[in-house]
């Protein structure tokens, strides 16, 4: 799970993390969450990644 700037917790599956190609995250790191039409997180990436 990650916390948004407003404190909202957003959970995502291990497959969404794997889809982004990331290996680890650091505390405070900015992320981009891509969602499907149902609002589920399907990919977690860094804002600097395409």
N, CA, C and O atoms as a MOPAC input file, in Angstrom:
PM7 MOZYME 1SCF
protein

 N      0.84000 1    -1.18900 1     0.00000 1
 C      0.00000 1     0.00000 1     0.00000 1
 C      0.88100 1     1.24600 1     0.00000 1
 O      2.02500 1     1.22300 1     0.45300 1
 N      0.32300 1     2.31600 1    -0.51200 1
 C      0.99600 1     3.61200 1    -0.49400 1
 C      0.04700 1     4.62900 1     0.12000 1
 O     -1.16400 1     4.41200 1     0.16900 1
 N      0.60600 1     5.74100 1     0.58700 1
 C     -0.19500 1     6.84300 1     1.10600 1
 C     -0.12500 1     8.00500 1     0.13700 1
 O      0.95700 1     8.39300 1    -0.30300 1
 N     -1.28200 1     8.56000 1    -0.19400 1
 C     -1.32600 1     9.74800 1    -1.03500 1
 C     -1.00100 1    10.97400 1    -0.18900 1
 O     -0.94500 1    10.88600 1     1.03800 1
 N     -0.79000 1    12.10400 1    -0.83100 1
 C     -0.46100 1    13.33000 1    -0.10500 1
 C     -1.52800 1    13.71000 1     0.91700 1
 O     -1.21700 1    14.33000 1     1.93400 1
 N     -2.78100 1    13.34600 1     0.65700 1
 C     -3.86300 1    13.68200 1     1.58700 1
 C     -4.04200 1    12.63500 1     2.68900 1
 O     -4.95900 1    12.74200 1     3.50200 1
 N     -3.17100 1    11.62500 1     2.71700 1
 C     -3.21900 1    10.60000 1     3.74900 1
 C     -4.05400 1     9.38100 1     3.39600 1
 O     -4.13500 1     8.43900 1     4.18400 1
 N     -4.67300 1     9.38400 1     2.23200 1
 C     -5.47800 1     8.24900 1     1.78900 1
 C     -4.57800 1     7.06100 1     1.46600 1
 O     -3.58400 1     7.19600 1     0.75200 1
 N     -4.93800 1     5.90200 1     1.99800 1
 C     -4.18000 1     4.68300 1     1.70700 1
 C     -4.71000 1     4.04400 1     0.42900 1
 O     -5.91900 1     3.89300 1     0.25600 1
 N     -3.79800 1     3.67100 1    -0.46400 1
 C     -4.16300 1     2.99600 1    -1.71100 1
 C     -3.42400 1     1.66600 1    -1.74500 1
 O     -2.19400 1     1.61900 1    -1.71800 1
 N     -4.19400 1     0.59200 1    -1.80400 1
 C     -3.59900 1    -0.74600 1    -1.86900 1
 C     -3.50300 1    -1.19500 1    -3.31600 1
 O     -4.30700 1    -0.80100 1    -4.16000 1
 N     -2.50300 1    -2.02800 1    -3.58700 1
 C     -2.35500 1    -2.59100 1    -4.92400 1
 C     -1.78000 1    -3.98700 1    -4.80400 1
 O     -1.18400 1    -4.34300 1    -3.78700 1
 N     -1.96200 1    -4.76500 1    -5.83900 1
 C     -1.53100 1    -6.16600 1    -5.82600 1
 C     -0.04600 1    -6.28100 1    -6.15700 1
 O      0.53400 1    -5.36000 1    -6.73300 1
 N      0.57100 1    -7.40100 1    -5.79800 1
 C      1.96200 1    -7.63500 1    -6.19300 1
 C      2.14500 1    -7.59100 1    -7.71000 1
 O      3.19800 1    -7.17700 1    -8.19600 1
 N      1.12500 1    -8.01600 1    -8.45700 1
 C      1.24100 1    -7.99100 1    -9.92100 1
 C      1.28200 1    -6.56000 1   -10.45700 1
 O      1.92900 1    -6.31100 1   -11.47300 1
 N      0.60800 1    -5.61700 1    -9.80100 1
 C      0.66800 1    -4.21000 1   -10.21800 1
 C      2.06900 1    -3.65200 1    -9.98100 1
 O      2.56900 1    -2.86700 1   -10.78800 1
 N      2.69900 1    -4.04900 1    -8.88900 1
 C      4.06900 1    -3.62100 1    -8.61200 1
 C      5.02100 1    -4.23300 1    -9.63600 1
 O      5.88900 1    -3.54000 1   -10.16700 1
 N      4.86700 1    -5.52100 1    -9.91600 1
 C      5.73200 1    -6.21000 1   -10.87900 1
 C      5.57100 1    -5.63800 1   -12.28400 1
 O      6.54500 1    -5.56600 1   -13.03300 1
 N      4.36500 1    -5.23200 1   -12.65000 1
 C      4.10500 1    -4.69200 1   -13.98900 1
 C      4.88000 1    -3.40700 1   -14.24500 1
 O      5.17200 1    -3.07700 1   -15.39400 1
 N      5.21400 1    -2.68200 1   -13.18800 1
 C      5.95000 1    -1.43200 1   -13.34500 1
 C      7.44500 1    -1.61700 1   -13.49300 1
 O      8.15100 1    -0.67400 1   -13.84900 1
 N      7.94400 1    -2.82000 1   -13.22500 1
 C      9.36900 1    -3.08700 1   -13.37200 1
 C     10.23700 1    -2.54600 1   -12.24800 1
 O     11.46100 1    -2.50200 1   -12.37600 1
 N      9.62000 1    -2.13500 1   -11.15000 1
 C     10.39400 1    -1.61200 1   -10.02000 1
 C     10.88800 1    -2.75800 1    -9.14500 1
 O     10.28800 1    -3.83200 1    -9.10200 1
 N     11.99800 1    -2.50500 1    -8.45000 1
 C     12.54000 1    -3.52100 1    -7.53700 1
 C     12.29500 1    -3.15400 1    -6.08900 1
 O     12.09300 1    -4.03800 1    -5.25600 1
 N     12.30700 1    -1.87200 1    -5.77100 1
 C     12.06500 1    -1.42900 1    -4.40500 1
 C     11.61600 1     0.01800 1    -4.41700 1
 O     11.78700 1     0.73100 1    -5.40500 1
 N     11.03800 1     0.44000 1    -3.30000 1
 C     10.60800 1     1.82400 1    -3.12700 1
 C     11.21100 1     2.36400 1    -1.84500 1
 O     11.51200 1     1.61200 1    -0.91800 1
 N     11.38400 1     3.67100 1    -1.80500 1
 C     11.89700 1     4.32500 1    -0.60500 1
 C     10.80100 1     5.18200 1     0.02100 1
 O      9.89600 1     5.65100 1    -0.67000 1
 N     10.88800 1     5.37800 1     1.30700 1
 C      9.94300 1     6.21100 1     2.03500 1
 C      9.91500 1     7.61100 1     1.43200 1
 O     10.96400 1     8.22700 1     1.24900 1
 N      8.74000 1     8.10900 1     1.12800 1
 C      8.59300 1     9.45400 1     0.58900 1
 C      8.73900 1     9.55900 1    -0.91800 1
 O      8.59400 1    10.64500 1    -1.48000 1
 N      9.02400 1     8.44500 1    -1.57800 1
 C      9.23400 1     8.46400 1    -3.02500 1
 C      7.91300 1     8.71100 1    -3.75600 1
 O      6.88500 1     8.13200 1    -3.40500 1
 N      7.94900 1     9.57100 1    -4.77000 1
 C      6.76500 1     9.86100 1    -5.58600 1
 C      6.54100 1     8.73000 1    -6.58100 1
 O      7.48900 1     8.19500 1    -7.15400 1
 N      5.28200 1     8.37500 1    -6.77700 1
 C      4.91800 1     7.27900 1    -7.67100 1
 C      3.81100 1     7.69700 1    -8.61700 1
 O      3.09000 1     8.66400 1    -8.37400 1
 N      3.69300 1     6.95200 1    -9.69300 1
 C      2.55500 1     7.08800 1   -10.60500 1
 C      1.76900 1     5.79000 1   -10.50600 1
 O      2.32900 1     4.70500 1   -10.66600 1
 N      0.48100 1     5.89800 1   -10.24500 1
 C     -0.39300 1     4.73100 1   -10.15400 1
 C     -1.30700 1     4.72300 1   -11.36900 1
 O     -2.10900 1     5.63900 1   -11.55300 1
 N     -1.18900 1     3.70200 1   -12.18900 1
 C     -2.06600 1     3.56300 1   -13.35100 1
 C     -3.22500 1     2.66300 1   -12.94800 1
 O     -3.02800 1     1.60400 1   -12.35300 1
 N     -4.43400 1     3.09700 1   -13.27900 1
 C     -5.63900 1     2.36900 1   -12.87500 1
 C     -6.41800 1     1.88100 1   -14.09200 1
 O     -6.33000 1     2.45000 1   -15.17900 1
 N     -7.18300 1     0.81200 1   -13.88000 1
 C     -8.05300 1     0.31800 1   -14.94400 1
 C     -9.40200 1     1.03500 1   -14.87300 1
 O     -9.57600 1     1.95900 1   -14.07800 1
 N    -10.34500 1     0.61200 1   -15.69700 1
 C    -11.65300 1     1.27100 1   -15.75700 1
 C    -12.46800 1     1.10300 1   -14.47900 1
 O    -13.45400 1     1.81200 1   -14.27800 1
 N    -12.06500 1     0.16900 1   -13.61200 1
 C    -12.74700 1    -0.05800 1   -12.34200 1
 C    -12.06200 1     0.66000 1   -11.18100 1
 O    -12.52600 1     0.58100 1   -10.04300 1
 N    -10.96800 1     1.35600 1   -11.46000 1
 C    -10.24800 1     2.08200 1   -10.41900 1
 C     -9.17700 1     1.27900 1    -9.71600 1
 O     -8.52100 1     1.78700 1    -8.80600 1
 N     -8.98700 1     0.02700 1   -10.12100 1
 C     -7.95400 1    -0.81300 1    -9.51300 1
 C     -6.58300 1    -0.42300 1   -10.05400 1
 O     -6.43300 1    -0.15000 1   -11.24500 1
 N     -5.58700 1    -0.39900 1    -9.17400 1
 C     -4.22500 1    -0.08800 1    -9.60400 1
 C     -3.68300 1    -1.28400 1   -10.37300 1
 O     -3.67600 1    -2.40600 1    -9.86700 1
 N     -3.22700 1    -1.03800 1   -11.60800 1
 C     -2.71500 1    -2.12500 1   -12.44600 1
 C     -1.21700 1    -2.00100 1   -12.70000 1
 O     -0.58400 1    -2.94800 1   -13.16700 1
 N     -0.64500 1    -0.82900 1   -12.39300 1
 C      0.79200 1    -0.63300 1   -12.62100 1
 C      1.29000 1     0.49600 1   -11.72800 1
 O      0.65400 1     1.54300 1   -11.61300 1
 N      2.43800 1     0.26500 1   -11.09900 1
 C      3.07800 1     1.26100 1   -10.24400 1
 C      4.42300 1     1.59900 1   -10.86500 1
 O      5.25800 1     0.71400 1   -11.05200 1
 N      4.64300 1     2.87600 1   -11.18900 1
 C      5.90100 1     3.30400 1   -11.79200 1
 C      6.36900 1     4.59700 1   -11.14200 1
 O      5.67500 1     5.18900 1   -10.31600 1
 N      7.55600 1     5.01400 1   -11.53300 1
 C      8.06900 1     6.31400 1   -11.11800 1
 C      7.62800 1     7.35600 1   -12.14300 1
 O      7.50800 1     7.03300 1   -13.32400 1
 N      7.38700 1     8.58800 1   -11.72300 1
 C      6.96300 1     9.62200 1   -12.67200 1
 C      7.97000 1     9.86400 1   -13.79200 1
 O      7.59500 1    10.35900 1   -14.85400 1
 N      9.22800 1     9.52900 1   -13.58000 1
 C     10.26000 1     9.75700 1   -14.59000 1
 C     10.36600 1     8.63000 1   -15.60000 1
 O     11.11400 1     8.74200 1   -16.57200 1
 N      9.62000 1     7.52800 1   -15.38600 1
 C      9.65300 1     6.39300 1   -16.31500 1
 C      8.55800 1     6.55600 1   -17.35800 1
 O      7.49100 1     7.09200 1   -17.05800 1
 N      8.81100 1     6.09700 1   -18.58600 1
 C      7.76000 1     6.18800 1   -19.62200 1
 C      6.60400 1     5.24800 1   -19.36000 1
 O      5.65000 1     5.21100 1   -20.13800 1

